[in-house]
Structure formats: C-alpha cells, structure tokens
Amino acid sequence: MRIDAHHHLWDLSAVRYPWLMAKGARRFFGDPAPIQRDYLMDEFRRDARGFGASVHIQVGAEDGWAEATWVQGVAEANPGWPLAQVVFCDLTAPDLSRQLDRYQTLPSVRGVRQIVGRAPGEDARTGTNALLDDPRFAAGLRAVGERGLSFDLQLIPELYERMARVLDAAPGTAIALCHAGSPHDRSPAGLRDWASRLRLLSDRPQITCKLSGLGMFDHDWSTESIRPVVETCLEQFGPDRCMFGSNFPVDSLYSDYAHVVAAYESLVPEAATFSVFHDTAARFYALP
C-alpha cells in the first residue's frame, strides 16, 4: 500500500475557503481557477489509483476547526482508506492550549500547519515571515511537540537560517518540511543556493522532507527538471526521512496524478521506493 503524504480536499458548500472563492485572483503557484470547485474523496481516490492511505493537509479555510471536523467526517465515511490530517492552528494564539485540546479530540489529527513562507511576493503581502521573530511561535512549536503532535513546515530557502534558530528551541517537535523547502528559483545558481541552505535543515534529525509540490514553481516541469531537487533531498535526508506527496489538487494544474507518480518512481532508486512511498509517511504520521 502506498501513502500520499500531502494532499487536500474541499467541499465549498461545507467549509468556506476565501482563496477558492476569490475569482480572478492569481496566486504564487499560478491561476487557481480550474481548481476553484469541489475536490472530494471520491475524485481523489480515482486520481490516486495504486495508493491506499493519505494525509490531508489544511488548506486555508476561514475556520480551521470547521475544516478539521469536515475532514474527520470524510475519514469516518471511508474506513477502508486510512486518512490522517494536519490541521491549522495559530501557534501565537493566547488560547493555543484550548485549541490543541479540542483538535486532539479528533482521532484523525496528527499534526499542525501554520505557513511561514509561500513565495517572496506573497510573503511580502501577508507578513507570515514575522512568525520567526515571535517568541510565541517558538513556544507554540515546542508545545505541539510536547503533545506528541508534529508540525508541517512550509517556507522558502531565504528563511531556513532563521527557522533553524527557532527549531533549536523545540528540538523535540517532529517537523515535516513541505515541498522540499519550496526551491522557487530553479536556475542552476538558484538550485545550488537552495541545496547549500538546505543543510541547515537536513542536519537536524527532527526534520523529514516531503517530495511534493515541485510543480508550483515550475509549471512546465519534467522528470529532468525536478531531478536535482529529488536527488538532493534523497542525498541530504536519506530515503528514511523522505516521503512522497502529490499536493493534489493544486499540482493538478500542471499535470495528472499518474504523471507525477511516474516521475518520482523514475527518480527514486528502487531500494528506496518502499521508504519514500510508504514507510516514512506511515511512521511519521502513525498510519498503517
């Protein structure tokens, strides 16, 4: 059984997602118009043929609790498909403990995500990078780990050094690095810079890397264009700390699911396939 460690679902009649309802607004990954519609479990399971379990990642709902309870309902309605989820929680919130208490009543919850960085232009507008200078964020990150929850970390290479200092204050929190750390500059120089900076994270054993979302900054990607990213992650983290994620339906803007899987299959050495497509995610997110 293969595990998709990073995907999204949404029902626009059940939960409000402001970015999915903002018609005509471009995002850092391009024009979201084709995915500004329901994406439900039945469609995901058709896309993810050959997979048998997955991890749902929060995706910008107006109300994180409403999203989490909806996903819990999806998990309960699909007992033959183990579905874990990573929820949104503001780690700087004064009632963080209460929020985490409530989330942990949902059996599918494994971790939390609060995005630190998406892309330079969008970050400049949202101000999310400021989390790295907020002592409440570091304290919240530590509290998450103390509860046995993990943290899904999305940020860009320019933030790795500052994030590494924050992580030093929360060494017991397991971290999933989303989208290989978002290497947005795919020029040869940009990839060399990303690989050099990545050592700041890969040297920390608490961090596991997701091979996911590589189409967001390379819409015309090919197996060869993502090869340096995949090979660098496998070399720095090792296959026991790398896991596959489709980032669907966002990455469906650039290719179909089968093409994404085939590309990674061709780049991951056969001896590492079980780790990357199953074992790492099963261990990290406590899935069968």
C-alpha positions in Angstrom: 0.0 0.0 0.0 1.3 3.4 -1.0 0.7 6.6 1.1 0.2 10.1 -0.3 1.6 12.2 2.5 0.4 15.6 1.2 -2.9 16.4 -0.4 -6.0 18.5 0.0 -9.8 18.0 -0.2 -12.5 20.6 -0.1 -16.3 20.9 -0.3 -17.2 24.6 -0.9 -20.7 24.1 0.4 -19.4 22.7 3.7 -16.4 24.9 4.6 -15.5 28.4 3.4 -12.1 28.8 1.8 -11.6 32.5 0.9 -8.8 31.9 -1.7 -11.0 29.4 -3.5 -13.8 31.9 -3.7 -11.7 34.8 -4.9 -12.4 34.6 -8.6 -9.7 36.1 -10.8 -7.0 36.4 -8.1 -3.7 34.8 -9.1 -1.6 33.0 -6.5 2.1 32.4 -6.3 1.5 29.0 -8.0 -0.5 30.5 -10.8 -4.2 30.8 -11.7 -6.3 28.7 -9.4 -9.5 28.9 -11.5 -9.5 25.3 -12.6 -9.5 24.0 -9.0 -12.0 26.6 -7.6 -14.5 23.8 -7.4 -15.2 20.9 -5.0 -12.5 18.3 -4.8 -13.9 15.4 -2.8 -12.6 12.0 -1.6 -14.1 10.0 -4.5 -12.3 12.1 -7.1 -9.1 11.9 -5.1 -9.2 8.2 -4.8 -9.8 7.9 -8.6 -6.7 10.1 -9.1 -4.6 8.2 -6.5 -5.0 4.8 -8.0 -2.4 2.4 -6.5 -2.5 4.3 -3.2 -4.4 3.2 -0.1 -3.9 5.8 2.6 -3.1 9.5 2.8 -2.6 12.6 4.8 -4.9 15.6 4.4 -3.1 19.0 4.9 -5.0 22.1 5.9 -5.5 24.4 3.0 -6.6 28.0 4.0 -10.1 27.5 5.4 -11.6 30.5 7.1 -12.3 28.4 10.1 -9.7 25.7 10.9 -12.0 23.8 13.2 -14.7 23.6 10.6 -12.2 22.2 8.1 -10.9 19.7 10.7 -14.3 18.4 11.7 -15.3 18.0 8.0 -12.1 16.0 7.3 -12.8 13.9 10.3 -16.2 13.1 8.8 -14.5 12.2 5.5 -12.2 9.8 7.4 -15.1 8.1 9.1 -17.0 7.7 5.9 -14.0 6.0 4.3 -13.0 3.3 6.8 -11.1 1.3 4.1 -8.8 4.3 3.4 -6.7 5.4 6.4 -6.8 9.2 6.4 -4.8 11.3 8.8 -4.9 15.1 8.9 -2.7 18.1 9.7 -4.8 21.0 10.9 -4.4 24.7 11.0 -3.6 26.3 14.3 -2.1 29.8 15.1 0.7 28.9 17.4 0.8 32.5 18.6 -2.8 32.4 19.8 -3.4 33.1 23.5 -5.8 30.2 23.7 -3.4 27.8 21.9 -3.7 25.1 24.6 -7.5 25.1 24.4 -7.4 24.9 20.6 -5.0 22.0 20.7 -7.1 20.2 23.3 -10.1 20.4 21.0 -8.2 19.3 17.9 -6.9 16.3 19.8 -10.4 15.0 20.3 -10.5 14.2 16.6 -8.9 10.7 16.0 -7.5 11.6 12.6 -5.4 14.6 13.8 -1.6 14.0 13.7 -0.2 17.5 13.4 -0.5 21.2 12.8 0.5 23.5 10.0 0.9 27.3 10.1 2.6 28.5 6.9 5.7 30.5 7.5 6.5 31.3 3.8 4.9 30.6 0.4 6.8 32.8 -2.1 8.7 36.1 -1.8 6.0 38.3 -3.3 3.1 36.7 -1.5 5.0 36.7 1.8 5.6 40.4 1.5 1.8 41.0 1.4 0.8 38.5 4.1 3.6 39.1 6.6 3.8 35.4 7.6 7.6 35.5 7.8 7.2 37.6 11.0 6.3 34.4 12.9 10.1 33.6 13.0 10.7 36.6 15.2 7.7 36.0 17.5 8.7 34.1 20.8 5.1 32.8 21.0 5.6 30.9 17.8 8.7 29.1 19.1 6.9 28.4 22.4 3.9 27.1 20.4 6.1 24.9 18.3 7.5 23.4 21.5 4.1 22.8 22.9 2.9 21.0 19.8 5.8 18.5 20.2 5.2 18.0 23.9 1.7 16.8 23.0 3.0 14.3 20.5 1.9 16.3 17.5 4.1 17.1 14.5 4.4 20.4 12.6 4.2 20.7 8.9 6.7 23.5 7.9 6.2 25.4 4.7 8.8 28.1 4.0 11.2 29.3 1.3 15.1 29.0 1.3 15.7 32.6 2.3 14.1 31.7 5.7 16.0 28.5 6.5 18.6 30.1 8.7 16.1 31.9 10.9 13.9 28.9 11.1 16.8 26.7 12.2 17.3 29.0 15.2 13.7 28.7 16.1 13.9 24.9 15.8 16.7 24.9 18.3 14.1 25.9 20.9 11.9 23.0 20.0 14.2 20.0 19.4 11.5 17.5 20.4 9.0 18.5 17.8 8.9 16.3 14.7 8.9 18.5 11.6 7.7 17.7 8.1 9.3 20.0 5.5 6.7 20.7 2.9 7.5 20.7 -0.8 11.2 20.1 -0.4 11.5 23.5 1.2 10.0 25.4 -1.8 13.0 25.9 -4.0 11.4 28.7 -6.1 14.5 29.7 -8.1 15.1 26.8 -10.4 18.1 28.3 -12.2 21.3 26.4 -11.8 22.6 29.0 -9.4 19.3 29.1 -7.5 19.3 25.3 -7.0 22.9 25.4 -5.8 22.0 28.1 -3.3 18.9 26.1 -2.1 20.9 22.9 -1.7 23.6 24.7 0.3 21.0 26.3 2.6 19.0 23.0 2.9 21.9 21.6 5.0 20.7 23.9 7.8 17.5 21.8 7.9 18.7 18.3 6.8 21.3 18.3 9.5 18.6 18.4 12.1 17.3 14.8 12.7 13.8 16.0 13.8 13.1 17.1 10.1 11.6 14.8 7.5 11.3 16.0 3.9 8.3 15.9 1.6 8.9 15.3 -2.1 5.9 17.3 -3.1 4.6 20.4 -4.8 7.5 20.8 -7.2 5.2 22.0 -10.0 4.2 25.1 -8.2 7.3 27.0 -9.2 7.9 25.1 -12.4 4.7 24.8 -14.4 6.3 23.1 -17.3 8.2 20.7 -15.2 9.7 17.5 -16.5 11.3 14.5 -14.8 14.7 16.0 -15.7 13.8 19.5 -14.4 12.9 18.1 -10.9 15.7 15.6 -10.8 18.2 17.9 -9.0 15.6 18.6 -6.3 14.6 15.0 -5.7 18.2 13.7 -5.8 19.4 16.4 -3.4 16.7 15.7 -0.9 17.4 11.9 -1.0 21.1 12.6 -0.6 20.8 15.0 2.3 17.9 13.5 4.2 18.2 9.8 3.1 15.1 7.8 2.0 14.1 7.1 5.6 13.5 10.8 6.0 11.8 11.5 2.7 8.1 10.9 1.7 6.1 11.4 -1.4 3.2 13.8 -1.5 1.1 14.7 -4.6 0.0 18.1 -3.5 -3.3 17.4 -5.3 -5.4 19.1 -6.5 -3.0 22.1 -6.6 -0.5 20.2 -8.7 -3.3 19.0 -11.0 -2.9 22.5 -12.6 0.3 21.3 -14.2 -0.1 17.5 -14.7 -2.2 14.5 -13.9 -1.6 12.3 -10.9 -0.2 9.3 -12.8 2.4 11.5 -14.4 3.5 12.9 -11.0 3.9 9.4 -9.6 5.7 8.1 -12.6 8.2 10.9 -12.5 9.1 10.2 -8.9 9.2 6.5 -9.4 11.8 7.0 -12.1 13.9 9.3 -9.8 13.7 7.3 -6.6 16.1 4.3 -6.5 14.3 1.0 -6.3 15.9 0.3 -2.9 14.4 3.5 -1.5 10.9 3.1 -3.1 9.2 1.5 -0.1 10.5 4.2 2.3 9.6 7.1 0.1 6.1 5.8 -0.9 5.1 4.2 2.3 7.3 3.6 5.3 8.4 7.1 6.1 4.9 8.5 6.0 3.5 5.5 7.9 6.0 6.1 10.7 5.8 9.9 10.7 2.0 10.2 10.7 1.2 6.9 12.5 -0.6 5.2 9.6 -0.9 1.5 8.9 
